[in-house]
Amino acid sequence: MGCPECHGTVATAPRTDGTRVVTVGNPNTGKTTLINALAGSNLKVGNWPGTTVDRLEARLRLPGGTVRLVDLPGAYSLNPTTPEEALAARELLAHPPDVVVNVVDAGNLERNLHLTLELAELGLPMVVALNLMDEAEAKGYTLDPAALERALGVPVVPLVASRGRGTDELLAALERARVPGLRLRYPGELDRAAVRLADRIDHPGRRWIALALLAGEEVPLELDGELLELARRLRAELERVGIDPYLEIENARYVRAHELAQTALLGSEPRLTLTDRVDRWVLHPLLGGPIFLLGMLLAFRFTFLFSTPWVDFIGAVQEVLAGWIAALPLPPLVASFFADGLVGGVGTVISFAPVLFFLYVALAFLETSGFLARAAFIADKMMLLAGLPGRAFIPLILGFGCNVPAVYSTRILTGRFDRLRVGLAIPFMSCSARLVVFTLFAAVFFPRQAAWVVFGLYLLGMAVGLLTAWGLGRAAGQPASSGLMELPPYRLPTMQVVLKQAWARTRSFLEGAGGPILLAVLFVWLLLNLPPGDLEGSLYARVAGWLAPLFAPLGIGDWRLLGALIPGFVAKEVVVGTLAVSYLGAEPTAALGFVQGLGQILATFWASLLTTLGAVPALFGLPQLAPPPPEAPTALQAALRASVAPAAALAYMVYVLLYTPCVATVTALKNEFGRFWAAVAVVYELILAWVLAWGVYRLALLWLGG
């Protein structure tokens, strides 16, 4: 580790296991792509301790030993204005890495080099990765990396991370990492005050810390009171002589960044880029909205066309495993525990994987390509009505597919409070699992208006979500978020990078949420099977019966309808299955031989593979605008029609739409915002669902009669 006085000295090369190398850079400079290009299959996604910001980490085995490569969140400055910037500054200062890899956009040198100058004052060994060289050349720029290397005093490696160009050279440059030789000069009085403060700080980044204190910025370190008091006095003295430390420091850095950019720029020939040409259509006032909707439609069609065969495959494997268990000489209750509880619980967890994986693939492609930023720009005005930034539209739209990844995708928002408001609004977006319930009830009670009923439920969910976000903002006195945003250039991400990132995020979800989901399934199984063999006398039926007085004002008194809401907390798609069991009785699982079951698994796998291949041309076919017909048996339809009135059925659908989402969504809310807000969300949703369902029931009575 170097120090500010040892400029240009060679840093200790990363030779031992556990050496930490962090990547730092502006947003949209390709840091994550670089991590993926270097990581191979060793990519790991998690959260930074105490935050909800993604942590990408990889372990690289090099000839000199193992290196831990960690990707810090995108930042424009170490003087934080966003949670991501605060986290990056805290990680660099509180846990100084062995080497800093500063990822710089070669096509936006001047803006990116402002952060480079801040990093240079941290006194840490550094390498500059001059990424996106292909885009810089497409803009007509000719760069001289060697000139920039001489000016900074650290290795500068040109590369195109998305294609793997320059990655080997970057790994080799880690051995040559140096503390930057560049020392930025400030106006005399300010520079002398910084030196005076720095002399009293025992930290490699003493010069940056001193300047931050003089500028009145918070430093994420424990500093003694005498030092802070000295900084306050020095800042007051500078202001008395007409020097604004913050403005002088920023001006000096911007001027030097401009000089460095001119040093590295050999020439430029302005050209009309692909981004300029495409944005003429995508950002068009009239065409932008339809293009955005078409893009999101394709993303959803891709997700469900490609994931449905594998969800069905997982269901088939569950049935085979249950058949194998039925063939064993086990007591009925033990067999039910393994087949319905354990296999059913694990299957419920794993069944999320295909939907999440393909949704993350679509999201990673749209986000990396630059399309999602344009979608947020187009939706900005509508979102501002709810006091939200345009980017909030993306998680809300994703919520119609699955609430779980939608909650995690709130990380694309920069403000913590914006994330919270959107996170609490997402559960009201009608996910695909609820569609099964809606189509069943709409077909039974409103066969001629089924499409309009389902469409109305979707609109109701969106309205309630936006009003929730707006109301929370007004209650907290939060002003409307700014609509300003950066539009990165269009990029064609490599499929390898997209697939790695999607799988890493899917695995992260399964590891974090799998346990709570499995426990919830086992709890519902316990309610259904105590005492054994008597569904109507089970704890499940008793709990459902206890709910009857609460739901009587909604016209719902049948314990079977109320009982289905309990496993609906685990996953909404099991509501219909639970109703079928409650009304019609469960059929015993047929015993299967090992070879017979294995044959069924292989046949289903082959069928799923063929269906997936067939989904490629179907992706671009005409969408099915009407909801699919329910897959419920006629006997169940008749039983439902006999047990509840149409007005109460409509209230039931509204309650299913708005009450507590699946346990995976609650877990996601807990992971992102903490236990308190997850509990607040559950209570709020239960109360609001009852109130609105009661209101709909009363209106429906006036319109439909009993």
C-alpha positions, 0 to 999 in steps of 0.5 A: 500500500502506498502513500501520498508522498510516495507517488509513482512507487510500485505497489505490492503485486497481488500474489496471495489468496484473498487480494481484493481488487475493486472496480470503480467507475461512472454508471454505464461504463461497462464495469459489470460487463468487465466483471462478467468477462473476467469471472467466467463461471465464478460470478456471485451476486449478493448485497452489500452489508446493510444495503440493498445495492447489488454486490458482484464478486468473482474469484480469479485464479491467477499464476500469482494466486487468487484475486477477489474482484469486487464491483463497486456501484456506479458513481460520478463522485466520491462526494456522495449524492446517491446511496450508490456513491455513498457505498462506493466512498465508504468501501474505498475509505473504510476498507481500502482494497489492494488495487483499484481498477478505474473503468473509464468510458473512452468516449466520455473521457472528460466526465469520467476523468473527474472521478479518476482524479478523486481516486488518485487522491486516495493514495491507492494502487490503481489501474485505468481500464479504458473501456468501450474503445469501439464506441469511442472510435464509432464516434470518430475519436482517436485516443492515445492511451500511452499519453494518458498513462504518462500523465496519470502515472498508472497503467492505462489499458484500452479494452472492449470488455463486451468482446473480451478484448484487452482483458488479458492485458488488464489482468497483467497490468494488476501486477504493475499497479501504482499509486498515481503520480499525478498530484492536483494543485489547488489555489494557494490558501486552499492547498496549504489548508489541505496540507495542514489537515492531511498531516494530522490524518493517518490514512492513505487517502489523507489528501482526499479526506482533507479536501472533503472536510474543507468542502463541508462533505461528510467522510464515512470514517470515524474522525476525532473531534479535534480534527473536525474542529480544525477543518471547520475553522480552516473552512471558515477562514477560507470563506472569510477571504472569499474562497469557497472550498467546494467550488474551488476543488470542483473547478480545479478537478474539472479543469484538470480533467479537461486537460487530461482528456485533451492530452489523450485525444489525438483527434476527432471526426464527429459522426452520426452514431447508431444511437443518434439514428435509433433515438430519432424513432424511439424517443419520437413524441408519437412513436416512442410510446408504441415502440416502448409497449412493443418492447415490453410486450416482447419481453413478457412474451419471451419470459412466459413462452420460454419459462412455461415449458420448464415450469410444467417440467418441474410440475411433472417431476413433482408428480413422478416423485410423489408417485415414487413415494406412493409406491413405498411402504410408508404410513399415509401421513408420512407419505403425504409429508414427503410428497405434498409437504417436502416435494411440494415445498421444494417444487414451489421454490424451484418453480420460480426459477424458470420465470425469474431466469427468463425475466432476468434474461429479458431485463438484463438484455433491455437494460444493457442495451440501453432500451430501459433507460429510454422506456423510463424517459418516455414514462417520466411524465406519467410517473411524475404525477405520482411523484416518482421518477420515470425509471419507476415505471420499469419495476411496476411493469415487471410486477405484472409478470412477477412481483418478486423480480420487480421488487428487486429491480427497484435497485435501478432507482437512486433514491431510497425513498423512491425505492420504498414507495415503488416497492410498496406499490408493486404487490398491487400489480396483478402478477401472472399467478393471479390471472389463473384465479381471475379467469376461473371466476370471470368465466364462471360468474361473468362469461360474457364480460370476462375480458372486461372484468379481468382488464378492470382488475389489472387497471384497479391494481395499477391505480391502487399502486400509484395512489399508494406511492403518491400518498406515501410521498405526500404523507412524508412531505417528499417532493416529486423526484426529478425526471433527469436521467442519463441515456446511455448509448445502445449496445448489443450485449453478448449472450454469455454476459446476459445468461451469466448475470441472469443465472447469478441473480436467479440463484441469489433469489433461490438461496435467499427466499427458498427457505421461507417459501419451503417453511410456508408450504410445510406450515400449510400442509400441517394445517391441512393434515391435522387431524389426518384424513379429515379435511373438513375437521382439519386445522385448515378448515377451522382457521378458515371458519374463524375467518367467516365473520370477518368476510361476512360483510363481503358476502363470502361465508363458505370456508372453502373459499376462505381457506384457499386464501391461506395457501394463496399466501404461499403462491397465488397459483395454488388457490385454484388447486386448493379450491378443487381439493376443498370442493371436489376432494383430493384424488390419491396419488397413483404409485409409479415404478422407477423406470416408468417415472424416469420415462415420464421425466425424460418424455416431459423434458423432451417435450419442454425442449421442443416447446422452447424451440417452438417458442422462438418463432412464436415470440414474434407472433400476434399476442393473445389479447383475451385472457386464456380460458380457465383450466378448471373442471366443469364440476368445480365451476358448478360448485363455485356457482352454487356456493357464492353470488356474483357480487361476492365473487367479484369482491373475492377477486378484488381481495385476491388482487390486493391482499398480501402477495406470495411469501416470496414477494414478502421475503423480497420486501424484507430483504430490500427494505427490512422487516418493519416495512415488510410487516407494514406492507402486509398489514396495509395490504390486508386492510386495504384489500378488505375495504376495497373488496367491501366497497366493490361488493356494495356497488356490485349489489346495486348493479347485479343484485344478490 
